[in-house]
Amino acid sequence: MTIFGYARVSTSGQELDIQIAQLEAAGCERVLCEKESGMNDHRRELAGMLRRLRRGDTVIVPALDRLTRGGPFRMLSVLADITSRGATYKSLAEPWADTTHELGEVLAALVGYIARKTRDDIIRRPREGRERARRNGVRFGRKPKLTAIECKAAREQCLAGKSQGAVAAAFHVSPSTISRICSSDEADGATSPTQETSPSAG
């Protein structure tokens, strides 16, 4: 079992001495230091520490905002990551953020649940928003190259015998666009304005 300490400042002009001293006084056996913004999700020292964590290890930080910045979801995700590896964590500045004591498992489970719930909410809300927009007639994706009236006119020109290349040039689109328009028309079972139906027998 190893007690890791993690210290971080945002800029190279800031010093880590005070944080390191706090972590060593707290009994940290290995102290990892980083001069990176807490908004950066790809910090080498933090990622390396998380990969090395094993069941029974502990991560101590001077304060939770040393782990990450940018909202509770990102913080909860890091804490849940530590717990998922069988390790515990402790913040020197926030006494409640301590899973090394007898109620630690309860706190870890709560943090993990909140992290999952928050992540699911973040994923669900945009999806629900898109569904509401679709019900209200909002169309997603690229704007159609031709309007419905132009599509109808292009199909009629093709049905009249004009080549798709010539129709495409007339509407300033690619031949593949005209081909899709005509194929879509056929798939919908549309008939030519000049097409006649066979009279019924009898």
N, C-alpha and C positions, 0 to 999 in steps of 0.2 A: 504494500500500500504506500502510495506516494502523496505527499501534500504539495500541490502545485500552487504557485502564486502568479497572478497575472497583473502586470502594471502597464498602463498606457497613457500617453499624452498625445495631443493632436498635431503638434508642430515640432520641428527640430529645435526650435528656440526654447522649448519648455524642458524642465528637468524632471527626472524620474526618482531622484534621491529619496524624497519623503515617502513616496509610495513603496519603494523597495524596503526602506527601513520598517515601515508598518507591516509589510508582509513577512519579513524575517522575524520580527518580534512576535508574530502570530504563529510561528513555527513552520513556515514554508521551507521545504527542502530544496525545491527548484523554483526559481523565480524567472518568468519569461517577461521580457520587456519589449515594448513596441512604440514607435513614434508614427502613428497613423491616425487618420480621422476615424471616429467611431461610426461614421456613415459608410465606411468602406467595408463591404461584406467579405472581402477576400484578403484578410490580413494573415500573413504567413505564420506569425508566431501563435496567434490564437487558433488557427486551423491545425497547426502542428500539435498544439497541446491537446486539442479535442481528439485528434486521431490517436494519441498515446494513452488516453485515459482508459483505465481498466477498473473492473469492479473493486470497490473498496477505496479508490483514490478520492481525493478531495481537492476542489478548486477554491482558492480564497482570493477575493479581490478587495481593493480598498473601498470601492463603491460599485454599485451595479452599472453605472454609466461608463465604467472603464471597459465593460464587456462590449457594449454597443450603444449607439444612439439612434434616434429616428422613430421612436414610438414604442408602445408596450408590446406589440406583436413581435418585433425583432428581438426584444429583450427576452420575452417568454420563450421564443424559439431556441435561443442559445441555452437558457436554463433547462428546457426540456431535452435538448441534445445531451447536456451533461448527465442528466438523470437517466436517459435511455441507455447510457453506457455503463450503468451501475455505479456511477460516481456520485458524490455529494458536493454541495457548494455552500459557500458562506461569504456574506458581505460584511466587512468591518463597519461600514457606515449605516447599514440597514439591518438591525438585529433580527427583524422578522424573516429576512432572506437567509435562512440557515437550515439546511436539511441534515446537519450532522447530529442533531439532538433527537430525543425520543419521539417527537412529533414530526420529524423530518419526512417520513414516508407519506404522511397525510399532506404536507405542504407540497412535496414533489408531485403527488398525484393530482392535486388541485391545479398546480402550475401547468402540468401536462394537459389536463382537460381544457383549461382556458386557452392554451396555445392552439390546440386542435380546433376548438370552437371558433376562435378568432379567424384561423386560417380558412375554415369552411365558410364562415360569413363573408370573408373577402372574396372567395371564389363564387359564392352564390349570388351576391348582390348584383354584379355586372350581368350575370346570366339572366336574372329576373328582369333587370332593366331592359335588356335586349328583347326579351319576350314581350314586355309591355309595349315597347316601341313597335314591334312587328304587328301586334294586335291593333295598334293605332295607325297602321299603314306605312310606317317608316321602312324603307328598303335599305338593306345593307349591301356592301360590296361596291364595286366600281360603278360609276354612272353609265347607263346604257349609251352606246355610241349613236344609236338612232332612236328617234321617238317611235311611238306605236304607229303613228300615221306614216312615218318614213318607212318603217318595216313593211307595212301593208303595201305601200307603193313599190318597194323593192321586190316583194314577192310577185306582185302583178306583172312587173316588167320581165321577171324571169319566166313566169308562166306564159307570157306573150312571145317567148322565144329569144329574148335578149340574153347574151351570155352573162354568167355571174361576174366575170372579169369586167365587162363593160358596165354592169350595174354598180359594181364596187367603185369603179372610177367616177361614176356619176355622183355617188353619194360620199366620195372621199373616205372610204373605209377599205379594209383589206378584203380580198375575195373570200377568205375564211369566215369573215363576219357575215357576208351574204349567204355563204353556204350554211352556216348555223341557223340563220333566219329561215331559210327555205326548209331545212331539215326539221326545225321546230314546228313549222307550219304543217308539214306532212305528218309529224307525230301526233299533232292535235286533231288530225282527221279533217283538216280544212280542204275544201274543194275549190277548183278553179271557177271564176265567175262564168266561164263559158262552158263548164262541164255540165252535161245533162244527165239526168237520172233515167234509167230504163223504165218504160211504162209497165205497170203491173199486168200480168196475164189475165185475160178474161175481159 
